[in-house]
Amino acid sequence: MTTLSTHVLDAALGVPAAGLAVVLSREGLELERATTDDDGRVAFTTRPPGGECALTFATGAWFAAAGRTAFHPQVDVALAVDPDEEHLHVALLLSPFAYTTYRGS
């Protein structure tokens, strides 16, 4: 069964996005709620089931807590999880008005 992690970077400031709330869900059901560590990372303890899952990043609240405005109140990343894979890593690069996500290693 697959393990899952994420890493979030504030591309505008060039620093990790520490303290950002992230929810792992499947079919609208919350599987795990976490917060990025000082390095902007989360290693989920819940192993996502195979099929479609999602990560929801609370970007609006995170930017607001820092006194910054943001265009995207949240970022939803849909994932196709192959249960035969050992690990899945999702990277997210943020700025107040854009984001990029990709599958990392």
Backbone as a chain_set.jsonl record, in Angstrom:
{"seq": "MTTLSTHVLDAALGVPAAGLAVVLSREGLELERATTDDDGRVAFTTRPPGGECALTFATGAWFAAAGRTAFHPQVDVALAVDPDEEHLHVALLLSPFAYTTYRGS", "coords": {"N": [[0.838, -1.186, 0.0], [0.437, 2.277, -0.638], [2.454, 5.014, 0.562], [2.144, 8.492, 1.457], [3.243, 11.804, 0.895], [3.797, 15.379, 1.198], [5.141, 18.51, 0.081], [5.423, 21.883, 0.566], [6.15, 24.981, -0.804], [6.725, 28.459, -0.436], [6.85, 30.23, -3.076], [7.06, 32.919, -3.691], [8.413, 34.127, -1.591], [10.498, 32.429, -1.29], [10.733, 30.443, 0.67], [9.995, 27.637, 2.907], [6.551, 26.637, 3.269], [5.473, 26.803, 6.138], [3.212, 25.621, 8.65], [0.815, 25.334, 7.232], [-2.44, 24.222, 6.668], [-3.546, 21.006, 5.639], [-5.639, 18.703, 3.999], [-6.298, 15.329, 3.505], [-8.376, 13.507, 1.428], [-11.055, 11.354, 0.286], [-13.499, 10.861, -2.049], [-14.973, 12.957, -0.908], [-14.821, 12.385, 1.785], [-13.078, 12.953, 4.721], [-9.856, 11.784, 5.291], [-7.478, 12.289, 6.625], [-6.177, 14.997, 8.521], [-3.731, 17.486, 8.522], [-0.829, 19.534, 9.306], [1.634, 21.499, 7.759], [5.112, 21.1, 8.525], [7.998, 22.87, 9.918], [9.626, 22.839, 7.71], [7.864, 22.865, 5.666], [6.631, 20.451, 5.125], [4.646, 17.403, 5.051], [4.209, 14.171, 6.178], [1.982, 11.873, 5.644], [0.17, 9.815, 7.901], [-1.898, 8.166, 7.353], [-2.501, 5.755, 4.951], [-3.246, 6.235, 1.657], [-6.083, 4.883, -0.049], [-6.217, 2.912, -3.087], [-7.009, 4.451, -6.242], [-8.948, 7.446, -6.847], [-8.007, 10.244, -4.957], [-7.729, 13.214, -2.897], [-5.886, 16.173, -2.142], [-6.313, 18.936, -0.112], [-5.374, 22.165, 0.272], [-5.226, 24.748, 2.587], [-4.858, 27.53, 1.568], [-5.729, 30.228, 1.456], [-6.379, 30.966, 4.134], [-3.876, 30.57, 5.247], [-2.223, 32.487, 3.92], [-3.625, 34.798, 4.754], [-3.197, 34.754, 7.536], [-0.619, 35.602, 7.602], [-0.882, 38.181, 6.908], [-1.173, 38.674, 4.221], [-2.684, 39.005, 1.026], [-4.54, 36.749, -1.061], [-5.299, 35.106, -4.112], [-6.359, 32.536, -4.531], [-8.406, 30.81, -2.42], [-8.203, 28.236, -1.562], [-6.339, 25.304, -2.473], [-6.94, 22.603, -4.449], [-5.868, 19.4, -5.089], [-6.171, 16.792, -7.164], [-5.6, 13.298, -7.052], [-4.378, 10.353, -8.587], [-4.134, 7.373, -7.25], [-2.018, 4.674, -7.234], [-2.186, 1.638, -5.799], [-0.139, -0.19, -5.772], [2.215, 1.141, -5.865], [5.057, 2.194, -4.006], [5.499, 4.735, -2.81], [4.109, 8.044, -2.882], [4.606, 11.356, -3.74], [3.716, 14.717, -3.407], [4.325, 17.842, -4.629], [3.978, 21.331, -3.984], [4.056, 24.548, -5.177], [3.715, 27.811, -4.118], [2.355, 31.085, -4.674], [1.001, 34.332, -3.959], [-0.864, 34.677, -6.014], [-0.862, 32.556, -7.75], [-0.27, 29.051, -8.399], [1.642, 26.023, -8.572], [1.746, 22.588, -9.121], [3.204, 19.368, -8.779], [4.203, 15.97, -9.348], [6.423, 14.71, -7.147], [9.507, 13.208, -5.974]], "CA": [[0.0, 0.0, 0.0], [1.194, 3.502, -0.885], [2.571, 6.1, 1.534], [1.926, 9.789, 0.811], [3.825, 12.99, 1.528], [3.718, 16.609, 0.427], [6.099, 19.563, 0.415], [4.869, 23.144, 0.074], [7.096, 26.096, -0.764], [6.251, 29.796, -0.776], [7.746, 30.617, -4.164], [7.233, 34.372, -3.695], [9.418, 34.494, -0.593], [11.601, 31.478, -1.347], [10.838, 29.731, 1.949], [8.956, 26.615, 3.085], [5.238, 27.105, 3.744], [5.247, 26.175, 7.438], [1.942, 25.918, 9.305], [-0.292, 25.303, 6.263], [-3.344, 23.091, 6.878], [-3.736, 20.143, 4.475], [-6.565, 17.604, 4.249], [-6.339, 14.204, 2.569], [-9.751, 13.008, 1.386], [-11.474, 10.477, -0.803], [-14.942, 10.954, -2.282], [-15.529, 13.913, 0.034], [-14.627, 11.923, 3.156], [-11.758, 13.298, 5.232], [-9.065, 10.655, 5.773], [-6.492, 12.807, 7.58], [-5.922, 16.437, 8.542], [-2.362, 17.704, 8.995], [-0.266, 20.872, 9.131], [3.031, 21.405, 7.335], [6.114, 21.376, 9.555], [8.84, 24.052, 9.664], [10.216, 22.707, 6.377], [6.77, 22.839, 4.697], [6.367, 19.052, 4.761], [3.763, 16.503, 5.777], [4.237, 12.743, 5.837], [0.704, 11.399, 6.153], [0.185, 8.507, 8.551], [-2.918, 7.393, 6.654], [-2.114, 5.302, 3.61], [-4.425, 6.437, 0.811], [-6.496, 3.715, -0.822], [-6.054, 3.069, -4.526], [-8.062, 5.217, -6.914], [-8.862, 8.905, -6.753], [-7.988, 10.922, -3.661], [-7.458, 14.633, -3.078], [-5.268, 16.982, -1.103], [-6.842, 20.302, -0.087], [-4.466, 23.052, 0.995], [-5.942, 25.948, 3.037], [-3.932, 28.603, 1.214], [-6.27, 31.551, 1.792], [-6.2, 31.192, 5.569], [-2.444, 30.636, 5.511], [-1.759, 33.812, 3.498], [-4.274, 35.805, 5.607], [-2.523, 34.742, 8.834], [0.641, 36.332, 7.422], [-1.21, 39.538, 6.481], [-1.028, 38.743, 2.761], [-3.884, 38.628, 0.287], [-4.313, 35.653, -2.005], [-6.363, 34.909, -5.092], [-6.929, 31.198, -4.36], [-8.654, 30.536, -1.009], [-7.696, 26.886, -1.304], [-5.83, 24.582, -3.631], [-7.349, 21.206, -4.462], [-5.066, 18.602, -5.998], [-6.709, 15.439, -7.325], [-4.53, 12.321, -7.22], [-4.692, 8.978, -8.977], [-3.245, 6.574, -6.412], [-1.799, 3.282, -7.602], [-1.856, 0.994, -4.52], [1.069, -1.005, -5.912], [3.391, 1.999, -5.727], [5.536, 2.288, -2.631], [5.373, 6.092, -2.251], [3.622, 9.127, -3.735], [4.968, 12.657, -3.163], [3.09, 15.827, -4.124], [4.95, 19.131, -4.341], [3.152, 22.497, -4.29], [4.739, 25.841, -5.14], [2.688, 28.836, -3.94], [2.539, 32.523, -4.598], [-0.333, 34.838, -3.628], [-1.797, 34.719, -7.134], [-0.692, 31.399, -8.635], [0.345, 27.877, -7.797], [2.052, 24.941, -9.449], [1.896, 21.339, -8.399], [3.768, 18.299, -9.588], [4.554, 14.754, -8.624], [7.834, 14.707, -6.786], [10.087, 11.889, -5.728]], "C": [[0.882, 1.247, 0.0], [1.283, 4.414, 0.34], [2.488, 7.412, 0.764], [2.586, 10.89, 1.61], [3.627, 14.187, 0.619], [4.776, 17.58, 0.938], [5.585, 20.836, -0.235], [5.902, 24.247, 0.266], [6.406, 27.395, -1.144], [7.23, 30.334, -1.82], [7.997, 32.123, -4.196], [8.326, 34.813, -2.722], [10.62, 33.565, -0.595], [11.832, 30.726, -0.049], [9.799, 28.616, 2.009], [7.67, 27.232, 3.622], [4.898, 26.356, 5.027], [3.88, 26.575, 7.978], [0.733, 25.941, 8.397], [-1.126, 24.047, 6.486], [-3.576, 22.352, 5.563], [-4.67, 19.004, 4.871], [-6.452, 16.585, 3.127], [-7.761, 13.653, 2.607], [-9.955, 12.067, 0.201], [-12.993, 10.529, -0.869], [-15.623, 11.834, -1.237], [-15.387, 13.539, 1.5], [-13.208, 12.237, 3.615], [-11.07, 12.056, 5.783], [-8.045, 11.088, 6.82], [-6.344, 14.311, 7.401], [-4.536, 16.633, 9.144], [-1.977, 19.165, 8.77], [1.197, 20.721, 8.746], [3.97, 21.787, 8.474], [6.953, 22.593, 9.166], [9.498, 24.031, 8.29], [9.14, 22.627, 5.292], [6.342, 21.441, 4.295], [5.32, 18.395, 5.651], [4.015, 15.1, 5.256], [2.964, 12.172, 6.46], [0.858, 10.023, 6.791], [-0.855, 7.583, 7.922], [-2.389, 7.015, 5.28], [-3.339, 5.425, 2.709], [-4.795, 5.161, 0.055], [-6.263, 3.963, -2.311], [-7.245, 3.801, -5.125], [-7.865, 6.704, -6.714], [-8.947, 9.38, -5.309], [-7.712, 12.396, -3.939], [-6.704, 15.18, -1.879], [-5.85, 18.381, -1.223], [-5.961, 21.13, 0.831], [-5.21, 24.347, 1.326], [-5.075, 27.189, 2.819], [-4.433, 29.992, 1.593], [-6.054, 31.896, 3.252], [-4.724, 31.354, 5.917], [-1.873, 32.009, 5.115], [-2.338, 34.904, 4.398], [-3.597, 35.893, 6.974], [-1.197, 35.496, 8.79], [0.393, 37.77, 6.957], [-1.07, 39.752, 4.985], [-2.353, 38.356, 2.117], [-3.525, 37.533, -0.713], [-5.527, 35.498, -2.899], [-7.088, 33.579, -4.895], [-7.149, 30.914, -2.869], [-8.253, 29.125, -0.592], [-7.188, 26.305, -2.607], [-6.228, 23.123, -3.467], [-6.529, 20.469, -5.508], [-5.645, 17.191, -6.015], [-5.562, 14.497, -7.651], [-5.09, 10.991, -7.696], [-3.68, 8.093, -8.262], [-3.215, 5.135, -6.911], [-1.361, 2.55, -6.333], [-0.607, 0.112, -4.582], [2.35, -0.188, -5.803], [3.767, 2.136, -4.267], [5.263, 3.661, -2.022], [4.892, 7.077, -3.318], [3.942, 10.434, -3.03], [4.386, 13.757, -4.042], [3.754, 17.123, -3.681], [4.0, 20.257, -4.774], [3.992, 23.748, -4.124], [3.67, 26.921, -5.124], [3.221, 30.235, -4.167], [1.145, 33.071, -4.307], [-1.338, 34.752, -4.778], [-1.656, 33.556, -8.111], [-0.142, 30.235, -7.824], [0.693, 26.879, -8.885], [2.188, 23.693, -8.594], [2.474, 20.289, -9.345], [4.04, 17.09, -8.703], [6.051, 14.754, -8.39], [8.345, 13.293, -6.578], [10.307, 11.68, -4.241]], "O": [[1.962, 1.245, 0.589], [0.305, 4.572, 1.071], [2.732, 7.443, -0.442], [2.509, 10.919, 2.838], [3.33, 14.044, -0.567], [5.24, 17.481, 2.074], [5.339, 20.87, -1.441], [6.453, 24.422, 1.352], [5.595, 27.427, -2.07], [8.304, 30.83, -1.481], [9.041, 32.56, -4.68], [9.072, 35.753, -2.997], [11.643, 33.865, 0.021], [12.968, 30.407, 0.302], [8.827, 28.636, 1.254], [7.704, 28.23, 4.342], [4.131, 25.393, 5.009], [3.435, 27.709, 7.797], [-0.291, 26.52, 8.761], [-0.593, 22.937, 6.494], [-3.777, 22.967, 4.516], [-4.519, 18.409, 5.938], [-6.503, 16.933, 1.948], [-8.294, 13.366, 3.679], [-9.152, 12.001, -0.73], [-13.683, 10.277, 0.119], [-16.702, 11.509, -0.742], [-15.795, 14.305, 2.372], [-12.241, 11.831, 2.969], [-11.622, 11.358, 6.633], [-7.776, 10.363, 7.777], [-6.38, 14.828, 6.285], [-4.204, 16.02, 10.159], [-2.703, 19.924, 8.129], [1.919, 19.914, 9.332], [3.671, 22.67, 9.278], [6.644, 23.27, 8.186], [9.883, 25.076, 7.764], [9.45, 22.354, 4.132], [5.75, 21.259, 3.231], [5.13, 18.76, 6.812], [4.033, 14.867, 4.048], [2.889, 12.008, 7.678], [1.587, 9.171, 6.283], [-0.708, 6.361, 7.956], [-1.891, 7.862, 4.539], [-4.361, 4.79, 2.967], [-3.917, 4.443, -0.424], [-6.129, 5.11, -2.736], [-8.348, 3.77, -4.58], [-6.757, 7.168, -6.446], [-9.828, 8.979, -4.549], [-7.486, 12.782, -5.086], [-6.865, 14.711, -0.752], [-5.878, 18.951, -2.314], [-5.821, 20.831, 2.017], [-5.769, 24.979, 0.429], [-4.619, 27.815, 3.776], [-3.645, 30.843, 2.008], [-5.597, 32.992, 3.575], [-4.362, 32.166, 6.769], [-1.129, 32.618, 5.884], [-1.625, 35.837, 4.769], [-3.438, 36.988, 7.515], [-0.712, 35.972, 9.816], [1.338, 38.496, 6.648], [-0.872, 40.878, 4.529], [-3.058, 37.476, 2.613], [-2.38, 37.406, -1.147], [-6.656, 35.737, -2.472], [-8.303, 33.506, -5.074], [-6.177, 30.789, -2.123], [-7.996, 28.859, 0.582], [-7.554, 26.75, -3.695], [-5.893, 22.487, -2.468], [-6.497, 20.864, -6.674], [-5.612, 16.484, -5.008], [-4.665, 14.838, -8.421], [-6.155, 10.561, -7.252], [-2.504, 8.067, -8.627], [-4.246, 4.469, -7.0], [-0.267, 2.811, -5.831], [-0.08, -0.286, -3.543], [3.439, -0.745, -5.667], [2.9, 2.188, -3.394], [4.849, 3.759, -0.867], [5.227, 6.955, -4.496], [3.596, 10.614, -1.862], [4.54, 13.738, -5.263], [3.745, 17.461, -2.497], [3.313, 20.152, -5.79], [4.57, 23.983, -3.062], [2.811, 26.957, -6.005], [4.383, 30.53, -3.89], [0.176, 32.318, -4.405], [-2.546, 34.755, -4.538], [-2.262, 33.568, -9.182], [0.378, 30.408, -6.721], [0.116, 26.889, -9.972], [2.69, 23.749, -7.472], [2.251, 20.331, -10.555], [4.097, 17.189, -7.477], [6.841, 14.793, -9.333], [7.7, 12.316, -6.956], [10.79, 10.624, -3.831]]}, "num_chains": 1, "name": "protein.A"}
